Amino acid sequence: MKTKAYNKWAGRVIRTRRAGMVYIFTSIFLGVVSVNSSNNLLYLVTAMMLGYMLASGIAGRGNIRGASVSVSFPDEIYASVPCAVGVNVYNKNRFTPIFLIEVALEQGNSRTSAFFPVVQPGRTESRMLLTAFPSRGRRSFEEIELSSVYPFNFFTRYWPVDADAEVTVFPYPLACDLEAVLPPMDKDEREGEIAGSLAEADIVGVRPYVEGDSMKRIHWKSSARTGKLHSRLYDGTLSYSHRRVIDLDRLTSGGVERGLAMAAYILVESIKSKLPIGMRYGGEFIPPASDYAHKKELLTRLALYEELK
């Protein structure tokens, strides 16, 4: 999980709740009555109510100022697929807890929130929220909002957070027929691009040379030791793995978003099956591999297709 921290406050807003409106109008009413009647008891009651409201404002402001918010995103985020986002609230106060903290995340028409009843001094509390980004590319939450009704539920204090962090959202994996969208390459192209890209770690043995094997597959050490030609035997059948090269230009010719979604599906399924997968687009060829870093690189290229094209 990668964490984006938000410490830059964009502004402060106070909104009066229904209970607060009733309290304010009651205080005003008693104040007017006490002035007209010159009743000392009403003066004292009005003064206590106003002092109560002042104490509420001071306590509420100190409470929300002690909160620091950060958001943790999963390593892989796909468009339109709900993902678990971690919301973390850290209490910066050394001696006092903070109470009734709510963090809301907005993305398009979607709004989700997490509630933190209490966070002890110097501690961090975390909640998980489900949200979804509607499209691929570099995306961020339109707004991250910190609020609290502490202490008396009279007012809601908002501290909007400047959501300046971005995440890369991958295309939605659209299921497709791999046999139909990955036609086999011809033999010369296959051996030239694929065999040269496989590492020594992919070799699981050697076998006698068979007429038609590429020269790049010959294991020269074994051949020199035995006096007969031997070919490398790779982990998995080369005849199957050679089909795992995505021709992105061909896939996107029928529609960019559909083609990218199909490419994402092919990539995810191939890595899941531990099959080497490569990609070709715009005259560039990325050799097949099956490790996680390779998967992230290709998915990022799909997400930022227009920028990298």
C-alpha positions, 0 to 999 in steps of 0.5 A: 500500500502506498500512502499519500499524506494531506497536511495542507488545509484548504479552508475552514467552514462551520455549519450550524446543525438543527440542535444548534439553531434551536440553542441559538434562537433560545439564547436570543429569546431569553436575552430579549426577555431578560432585557425587557423584564430586567430579570436578573435570573434570566440574565444569568441563564442567558450568560451561561448559555452564551458561555456554553456556546463559546466553550463549545466553539473553543473545544471543537476548534482545538479538537479538529486541529489535532487531527491529521489525515492520510489515505492509503491506496492499494497497489492495483486500482482498476477503472470502475472496480471497487477498491479498498482505500485506507483512511488514517487519522493521526492525533497530533496532541500529546496529552488529549484525545480527539473525538467524533472525527469524520473523513469523507471522500468524494469521487464523481457522484460517489461519496463515502465516509469513515467515522472515528469516535475517539483517537488517543494521543499520539495514536493512529486509527484506520478505517477501510472504505470502498470506492471506485474510479470511473475511468483510467489514467491519473486520478485523484479524489475531488475532495477529502473532507475532515469534519467533527460535531464535537463537543455538543453537536451544535455545529459541524466544523469542516476542514477541507483537505487539499487533495493534490495526490494522484494515483494511476488507475488501470483499464477495466479488464474486459474478458475476451477470447485469447485465441481470437485476439492473440494470433500466433506470430510467424516462426522467424518473428517468434524466435527472434523476439521471444527466445532472445528475451528469455533469461537463463533462469527460465531454462529448466534443461536441455534436449537434443537439437531438432531440425528447425530449432532457432540458433538462439535456442542452442545450448552451446556448452552442452553441445561442446561437451557432448559433441552433439547439438542440444537446445535449451528447454525453457520453463513452459512450452515456447509454442504456447508462450509465444502467443502472449505478445499483445499487439496493442495497435491491432486491439485498439483499432476497433476502439481505444477503450475496448482495446485497452480493456482487453489488453488489461485482461490478457495481461492480468490472466497471463501473469496469473498463470505465470506465462511470459507476456509482452506488448507491441505498440507504436513501433516499440516492443516490450519483451515478455516477462512474468514478474510483478514489476513487469505487470505493473509497467505494462498496466501503467502504459495501458492506463497512460496510453495517450501520454506514452503513445 
